[in-house]
Amino acid sequence: MILVITSCGSKNIVPEKIASIDSSRLVFLTYSIAKTDSSRKAELINKKITEGKLKNRKQNFIESPTVNDLKCSQLDANASELTSVFIKNPLIRIMESLNDSLSFSQQKIEQNRTLLSLRLQLHPKTEFISLSYITDSSNNTIELNKFPIK
């Protein structure tokens, strides 16, 4: 068996610098959501940005929103939507309890005020985060809160 190894000169190989895309950041948001007779209000209580990747992407997000559900959008510098998630209306809670015949029954409780905590994977181009509520079956929204991420 003959093994032939040849070399045609040397070439310095320099690794390319790859522009790092900062997609491994998480944002934790806490809102106070309130409902009055004529409107809704959302106030950002706390915002924390940290390094990491989202492990469980489902959280409390829904696929098919209905009227009064919320939409949280990440926007770029031109206010164009990058990503968005839909959140079931946090002011409505379903409670199960035992009735007199010892069977479970569900009760719908509507609150006037509640806290909402969100955990989102931050898009690299996100400049703003917007929270809106859905006003009709066509998924039209009214913005409740918009703030810069930086």
Order of alpha helices (4+ residues) and beta strands (2+ residues): beta-beta-beta-beta-beta-beta-beta-beta-beta-beta
